[in-house]
Amino acid sequence: MGTKATVTKSGVRLGVVSGGRRGESAAPKMAKTALAAQPVLVPQEANANASADVVAKDHFIERNGVKFAGTHLLVELWNAKNLGDMAVTDQALRECASVAGATLLHLHLHHFGPNAGLSGVVVLAESHISIHTWPERGYAALDIFMCGACDPYKAIPVLRRAFEPGTVQLSEQKRGVIA
């Protein structure tokens, strides 16, 4: 479990919870059963041979008795190399998606100029990977969120090979915990 912090933006206090499942007191005033994943009914028109009771997969997973939407990793690379190299970053992010078992839908990288950092996002059918780099500091921040059977931890060795960081810091959040 994490700690609670308060962030102020334009004079408005925003409650931020880090580190896992929100407590009952922080949850909206709903019945606990309303928080559970409900099956999604597929309309009969979608498939002439289907009945109205066909249930679509919701991509929630269960591990060690905990049911949740997906795993969200915050990754920090320190003393890293190749952080301004668009080709290395492109290839690394594509490989991260592939080894994790995700389906790449779109990749966009933006370079901020010669000897400058870049930022990018990989849109996945199962969620996303984003990166922001500061080559002058040897630092990169990545955000990897994947749901269902995808495993974002499999991306870490790919990042190590591509960017050769001296240190990797990793934080995990289980998103959408319902049981």
C-alpha positions in Angstrom: 0.0 0.0 0.0 1.2 3.5 -0.7 0.9 6.8 0.9 -1.6 9.6 0.3 -0.5 13.0 -0.9 -2.2 16.2 -1.8 -1.4 18.1 -5.0 -2.4 21.7 -5.5 -3.2 22.9 -9.0 -4.5 26.5 -9.5 -5.6 26.6 -5.9 -7.6 23.5 -6.1 -6.7 20.6 -3.8 -6.5 17.3 -5.6 -6.3 14.1 -3.6 -3.8 11.7 -5.0 -3.5 8.1 -3.8 -0.4 6.2 -4.7 0.5 2.6 -4.1 -2.5 0.4 -4.7 -6.1 -0.1 -3.9 -8.1 2.8 -2.5 -9.7 2.2 0.9 -13.4 1.9 1.3 -13.6 5.4 2.8 -12.0 6.9 -0.4 -14.2 5.0 -2.8 -17.3 6.6 -4.2 -20.5 5.9 -2.3 -21.6 2.8 -4.2 -22.4 -0.6 -3.2 -19.3 -2.8 -3.2 -20.9 -5.1 -5.9 -21.1 -2.1 -8.2 -17.3 -1.9 -8.2 -17.0 -5.5 -9.4 -16.5 -6.1 -13.1 -19.8 -6.7 -14.7 -20.1 -8.8 -17.9 -20.6 -6.9 -21.1 -23.5 -8.2 -23.2 -22.9 -8.1 -27.0 -26.0 -7.0 -28.9 -27.6 -9.7 -31.0 -27.2 -7.6 -34.2 -23.4 -7.9 -33.8 -23.6 -11.5 -34.8 -26.7 -13.1 -36.3 -25.7 -16.5 -34.8 -25.1 -15.1 -31.2 -27.7 -15.0 -28.5 -28.3 -11.9 -26.3 -26.5 -13.7 -23.5 -23.1 -13.8 -25.1 -20.5 -12.2 -22.7 -17.5 -10.3 -24.0 -14.1 -10.8 -22.3 -13.4 -7.9 -19.9 -9.6 -8.4 -19.8 -9.4 -8.3 -16.0 -7.0 -10.8 -14.6 -6.5 -12.7 -11.3 -3.1 -13.3 -9.7 -2.5 -14.6 -6.2 -6.2 -14.2 -5.4 -6.4 -10.6 -6.5 -8.6 -9.6 -9.5 -7.5 -6.4 -11.3 -7.5 -4.6 -14.6 -3.8 -4.5 -15.3 -0.2 -3.9 -14.1 1.1 -0.3 -14.3 4.9 0.0 -14.1 6.7 3.3 -13.6 10.3 2.8 -14.8 13.2 5.2 -14.3 16.5 4.7 -16.1 19.5 6.5 -14.7 23.0 6.9 -16.3 21.5 5.5 -19.5 22.8 5.8 -23.1 21.1 6.3 -26.5 18.3 8.4 -25.0 18.3 10.9 -27.9 18.5 8.2 -30.6 15.2 8.0 -32.3 16.0 4.7 -34.1 17.1 2.9 -30.9 14.1 4.1 -29.0 11.6 3.2 -31.8 13.1 -0.4 -32.0 13.2 -0.8 -28.2 9.6 0.3 -27.7 8.4 -2.0 -30.5 10.3 -4.9 -29.0 8.9 -4.1 -25.5 5.4 -4.4 -26.8 6.1 -7.6 -28.6 7.9 -9.5 -25.8 5.2 -8.4 -23.4 2.5 -10.0 -25.6 0.8 -6.7 -26.5 -0.6 -5.7 -29.8 0.9 -2.4 -31.2 -1.7 -0.1 -32.7 0.3 3.1 -33.1 3.8 4.5 -32.2 4.6 8.2 -32.2 8.0 9.7 -31.2 8.8 13.4 -31.0 12.4 14.6 -30.9 13.1 18.0 -29.4 16.2 18.7 -31.5 19.9 17.9 -31.9 21.4 16.6 -28.6 17.9 16.9 -27.0 15.5 14.5 -25.5 12.5 12.8 -27.0 9.1 11.7 -25.9 6.9 9.1 -27.3 3.9 6.9 -26.9 3.1 3.4 -28.0 -0.6 2.8 -28.1 -1.4 -0.9 -27.5 -4.6 -2.8 -27.9 -4.0 -3.7 -24.2 -3.0 -0.1 -23.1 0.2 1.9 -23.6 3.9 2.6 -23.1 5.2 6.1 -22.9 8.8 7.5 -22.6 10.3 10.9 -21.8 14.1 11.2 -22.1 16.7 13.7 -20.8 19.9 12.6 -22.6 21.9 15.4 -21.0 21.2 13.8 -17.6 21.3 10.2 -18.7 17.7 9.9 -17.5 14.5 8.4 -18.9 11.0 8.0 -17.4 8.7 5.3 -18.7 5.1 4.5 -18.0 4.0 1.0 -19.0 0.4 -0.1 -18.4 -0.9 -3.4 -19.7 -4.1 -5.3 -19.0 -5.1 -8.9 -19.5 -2.5 -11.5 -20.0 0.2 -9.1 -21.1 3.3 -8.9 -18.9 5.0 -5.5 -18.8 7.9 -6.9 -16.7 9.1 -8.6 -19.9 9.9 -5.2 -21.3 12.6 -4.4 -18.6 15.4 -6.6 -20.2 14.7 -5.0 -23.6 15.1 -1.5 -22.0 18.3 -2.6 -20.3 19.8 -3.8 -23.6 18.7 -0.7 -25.6 19.7 2.0 -23.1 22.3 0.3 -20.9 21.3 2.1 -17.7 23.5 2.1 -14.6 20.4 1.9 -12.4 16.8 1.0 -13.0 14.1 2.0 -10.6 10.8 0.3 -10.8 7.4 0.9 -9.1 4.3 -1.3 -9.7 0.6 -0.5 -9.3 -2.2 -2.9 -9.8 -4.9 -0.9 -11.5 -8.6 -1.5 -11.1 -8.3 -3.9 -8.1 -11.8 -5.4 -7.3 -11.0 -8.4 -5.1 
